[in-house]
Amino acid sequence: MGHHTHSLVLLMFFAVAAGVVGSFALMKRMLLASDVLSHLALPGLGIALLFKINPLVGGALSLFMGTMFVWKLQKRSTLATETVIGVVFAAALALGALVTPHEDLMETLFGDFPEIGVNGFVFGVLAILAAVVFMILARERLALVVFSEDLAAVAGINVNRMNLYFLLAFSLTILVGLRFMGALLSSALIIVPAAAGRQLSNRLSRFLLYSSLVSMASVLLGLLTNTYLLRRSSPGPTIAIISTLLFGLSLLSKRNR
């Protein structure tokens, strides 16, 4: 299997996970927090590139710290929290852009379609499988936490821990998407297909399925558009635009129904 085939398979895995994770993020009303998470990977990526370390290691470290930060903030859902998230969002972006070597900046922000070796491929697939399997196994408990944290606590669910596990699954998904979509756009494939899936169905299992299908369609159509029409190497912006167009179609189909 060629390295570009590795990239394609991994990107499709990311698309499925993005659809599932995004669906729960949308229900939990934390799409903005999720956007911040992907931006928090940027300083780590930049510092790693500066010191010639594997950028994913740096991205993983700053993502993990960001996850803990968002998790702590989640417990205090106030206007002040949203303000802090906004400040951190701006600071992470500025710091990341400042420390990232100039020649790597576009790729770090908007992604690429790199050749991926066997080790990177195996790590990526395992990370995505861990995130998706957790989401699917815990979907009822997660849905109950989304519906009512008090009710979930009465049912014996550790709400705090469930929120942390969800954020970690989220971060794993973002981490895999970083090299393809970049720190700025990896959250687009989490936010937009989920928004489309929500227009197409209210039932949880169908909502998850439709979100993942829209996400996969965005990736395939984006890659085809890049290869045959635009002849660009970086698929991130094209994938993000196509997912937005598909969201527009989902709004139309809802109106027609």
C-alpha positions in Angstrom: 0.0 0.0 0.0 1.5 3.3 -1.1 2.1 6.2 1.3 -0.6 8.3 -0.5 -3.0 5.4 -0.1 -2.2 5.6 3.6 -3.1 9.3 3.6 -6.4 8.7 1.8 -7.5 5.9 4.1 -6.5 7.9 7.2 -8.3 11.0 5.9 -11.5 8.9 5.4 -11.1 7.5 9.0 -10.8 11.1 10.2 -14.0 12.0 8.3 -16.0 9.3 10.0 -14.8 10.3 13.4 -15.3 14.0 12.7 -19.0 13.3 11.9 -19.6 11.3 15.1 -17.6 13.6 17.4 -19.2 16.7 15.8 -22.7 15.3 16.3 -22.1 15.1 20.1 -20.3 18.5 20.2 -23.3 20.0 18.5 -25.8 18.5 21.0 -23.5 19.5 23.9 -23.5 23.1 22.5 -19.8 23.1 22.6 -18.9 23.6 18.9 -17.1 26.9 19.7 -15.1 25.2 22.5 -14.2 22.5 19.9 -13.0 25.2 17.5 -10.7 26.5 20.2 -9.3 23.0 20.8 -8.0 22.7 17.3 -6.4 26.2 17.5 -4.7 25.2 20.7 -2.7 22.6 18.8 -1.0 25.5 16.9 1.5 26.7 19.5 2.7 23.0 20.0 3.0 22.4 16.3 5.0 25.7 15.9 7.4 25.0 18.8 8.0 21.5 17.6 8.8 22.7 14.0 11.1 25.4 15.4 13.1 22.8 17.3 12.9 20.2 14.5 10.8 17.7 16.5 7.9 15.7 15.1 5.2 18.4 14.9 2.5 15.9 15.9 4.2 15.4 19.2 4.1 19.1 19.9 0.5 19.3 18.7 -0.5 16.4 20.9 1.1 18.0 24.0 -0.6 21.4 23.5 -3.9 19.7 22.6 -3.8 17.7 25.8 -3.1 20.8 27.8 -5.9 22.5 25.9 -8.3 19.6 26.6 -7.7 19.9 30.3 -8.2 23.6 30.2 -11.5 23.4 28.3 -12.6 20.6 30.7 -12.0 22.7 33.7 -13.8 25.7 32.2 -16.8 23.5 31.2 -17.7 23.2 34.9 -18.3 27.0 35.0 -20.6 27.7 32.1 -20.9 31.5 32.3 -20.3 34.5 30.2 -16.9 34.9 31.8 -16.1 31.4 30.6 -16.9 32.3 27.0 -14.8 35.4 27.4 -11.8 33.4 28.7 -12.2 30.9 25.8 -12.2 33.8 23.3 -9.0 35.3 24.9 -7.2 31.9 24.9 -8.4 31.3 21.3 -6.8 34.6 20.1 -3.6 34.1 22.2 -3.1 30.5 21.0 -3.5 31.6 17.3 -1.1 34.5 17.7 1.5 32.5 19.6 1.3 29.7 17.1 1.7 32.0 14.2 4.6 33.7 15.9 6.7 30.6 16.7 6.0 28.6 13.6 8.8 28.9 11.0 7.6 31.0 8.1 8.0 28.2 5.4 5.8 25.8 7.5 3.1 28.3 8.4 0.6 27.8 5.5 0.8 24.0 5.9 0.4 24.2 9.7 -2.6 26.5 9.4 -4.4 24.9 6.4 -3.1 21.4 6.1 -1.6 19.3 3.3 -1.9 15.9 1.7 1.4 14.4 2.9 2.8 10.9 2.3 2.3 9.0 5.5 4.6 6.2 6.6 3.5 2.9 8.2 4.0 4.1 11.8 2.1 7.4 11.3 -0.7 5.4 9.6 -1.0 2.8 12.3 -1.0 5.5 15.1 -3.6 7.5 13.2 -5.9 4.5 12.7 -5.6 3.4 16.3 -6.3 7.0 17.6 -9.5 7.2 15.4 -10.7 3.8 16.3 -10.3 4.6 20.0 -12.3 7.8 19.6 -15.1 6.2 17.5 -15.4 3.0 19.5 -15.7 5.1 22.7 -18.4 7.3 21.1 -20.4 4.4 19.8 -20.2 2.4 23.1 -21.0 5.4 25.2 -23.5 7.0 22.9 -26.5 6.5 25.2 -24.7 7.7 28.3 -23.3 10.7 26.4 -26.8 11.5 25.1 -28.2 11.4 28.6 -25.4 13.7 29.8 -26.3 16.0 26.9 -30.0 15.8 27.8 -29.7 16.4 31.5 -26.5 16.2 33.6 -28.6 15.9 36.8 -30.6 13.0 35.4 -27.3 11.3 34.2 -25.9 11.7 37.7 -29.0 10.1 39.2 -28.6 7.2 36.8 -25.1 6.6 38.2 -23.1 8.2 35.4 -19.9 10.1 36.4 -20.7 13.2 34.4 -17.4 14.9 35.0 -15.4 11.9 33.8 -17.7 11.4 30.8 -17.1 15.0 29.8 -13.3 14.4 30.1 -13.5 11.2 28.0 -15.5 13.0 25.4 -13.0 15.9 25.1 -10.1 13.4 24.9 -11.8 11.5 22.0 -12.4 14.9 20.5 -8.7 15.8 20.8 -7.6 12.5 19.3 -9.8 13.2 16.3 -8.4 16.7 15.9 -4.8 15.4 16.2 -5.3 13.0 13.2 -7.0 15.7 11.2 -4.3 18.3 11.8 -1.9 17.2 9.0 -4.7 17.2 6.4 -6.8 20.1 7.4 -4.4 22.2 9.5 -5.0 23.9 12.8 -7.5 26.4 11.3 -9.7 24.0 9.3 -9.7 20.6 11.1 -12.6 21.8 13.2 -14.5 22.7 10.0 -15.0 19.0 9.3 -16.3 18.5 12.8 -18.7 21.5 12.9 -20.2 21.6 9.4 -21.1 18.0 8.6 -22.7 17.7 12.1 -24.8 20.8 11.4 -25.9 19.1 8.1 -26.7 15.8 9.8 -28.8 17.7 12.3 -31.0 19.1 9.5 -31.5 15.6 8.0 -32.6 13.7 11.1 -33.5 14.1 14.8 -32.9 10.4 15.7 -29.5 9.9 17.3 -28.3 6.9 15.3 -29.4 8.5 12.0 -28.0 11.8 13.0 -24.6 10.2 13.7 -24.7 8.3 10.4 -25.7 11.3 8.2 -23.0 13.5 9.8 -20.4 10.9 9.0 -21.7 10.5 5.4 -21.6 14.2 4.8 -18.1 14.4 6.2 -16.9 11.5 4.0 -18.6 13.0 0.9 -16.9 16.3 1.7 -13.5 14.6 1.8 -14.0 12.6 -1.4 -15.4 15.5 -3.4 -12.8 17.8 -2.0 -9.9 15.5 -3.1 -11.5 15.0 -6.5 -12.0 18.7 -7.0 -8.4 19.4 -6.0 -6.9 16.7 -8.2 -8.8 17.3 -11.4 -10.0 20.9 -11.3 -7.9 23.0 -9.0 -4.7 20.9 -9.1 -3.8 22.0 -5.6 -1.9 19.8 -3.1 -3.6 21.1 0.1 -7.2 19.6 0.3 -8.3 21.4 3.5 -9.9 24.6 2.1 -11.6 22.7 -0.7 -13.0 20.1 1.7 -14.3 22.9 4.1 -16.0 24.7 1.2 -17.7 21.5 -0.1 -18.9 20.6 3.4 -20.5 24.1 3.5 -22.2 23.5 0.2 -23.5 20.2 1.4 -24.8 21.9 4.5 -26.7 24.3 2.2 -28.2 21.3 0.4 -29.3 19.8 3.8 -31.1 23.1 4.6 -32.9 22.9 1.2 -33.9 19.2 1.7 -35.3 20.1 5.2 -37.4 22.9 3.7 -38.7 20.6 1.0 -39.7 18.0 3.6 
